[in-house]
Amino acid sequence: MLNDNQTRYVRAHLLQHKQIGRNHCLSLYISRLGAIIHRLKNRGMNIEGDYEKVGNGKDYVYRLIEAEPEVSRGNSTKNLDSLQGAVA
């Protein structure tokens, strides 16, 4: 089962930075980024991904194309900084 804190972190990061990379997520112990992206797409976010050259290697980067507002589920929205400590 996916961690809801990780899903919220990825969503907030995409909304703030318009992209998120697999290597970035792995550094935060978020190993199921593809599954999280699938979940976010099902919730109305238009996200595309592709490989990007990074140094001597490459990283898979997801880019936010468009996001529909998420319906509130009764939880208060937390900012990106407060979620970063809760993802692992």
Secondary structure, 3 states (H helix, E strand, C coil): CCCHHHHHHHHHHHHHHCEEEHHHHHHCCCCCHHHHHHHHHHCCEEEEEEEEEECCEEEEEEEEEEECCCCCCCCCCCCHHHHHCCCC
